[in-house]
Amino acid sequence: MRPERGDVVRSRDPFKLGSEKQRPWLIVSNRKHPFSEEQYLAVAISTKEYDHSIALRPAVWETGGVPRESFASPWAVHSPRREELVAWQGRLTGSCTERIVDVVQSSLR
């Protein structure tokens, strides 16, 4: 699997405890990432809404999706390796992905 910016993939979650250690992740890195064919920059997708969460309504999915109402968590950043990716779940629109990237960038300034 070689995801691109905007793809939602399943991978292990280094922040979770217990038996369910996977979650969907939105790939936010692009081909300029230093290891773009091996490792990605991603933000967590959660079913829990927090302050600053970004709702992933049906209209922002180009294809695929998640089974429950979900939210992007721009502060929960992970860098999964290609071999850790379990499944592809869908793709968000470019405008939604860019909005999430903007929030990630602004939180780092």
MODA-V959839 format. One record per backbone hydrogen bond with DSSP energy under -0.5 kcal/mol. CO is the residue of the C=O (numbers start at 0). NH is the residue of the N-H. If there is no record, write none. Layout:
CO | NH
CO | NH
This chain:
3 | 6
5 | 91
6 | 8
6 | 26
7 | 88
7 | 89
8 | 24
9 | 85
9 | 86
10 | 22
11 | 13
12 | 15
18 | 20
20 | 12
22 | 10
23 | 44
24 | 8
24 | 26
25 | 42
26 | 5
29 | 32
32 | 35
34 | 37
34 | 38
37 | 81
39 | 41
40 | 27
40 | 28
41 | 77
42 | 25
43 | 72
45 | 70
47 | 49
49 | 52
52 | 54
53 | 71
54 | 56
56 | 59
57 | 60
59 | 61
59 | 92
62 | 90
69 | 55
70 | 45
71 | 53
71 | 73
72 | 43
72 | 75
74 | 76
75 | 43
77 | 41
79 | 39
80 | 83
80 | 84
81 | 84
83 | 11
86 | 9
88 | 64
89 | 7
90 | 61
90 | 62
92 | 96
93 | 97
94 | 98
95 | 99
96 | 100
97 | 101
98 | 102
99 | 103
100 | 104
101 | 105
102 | 106
103 | 107
104 | 107
105 | 108
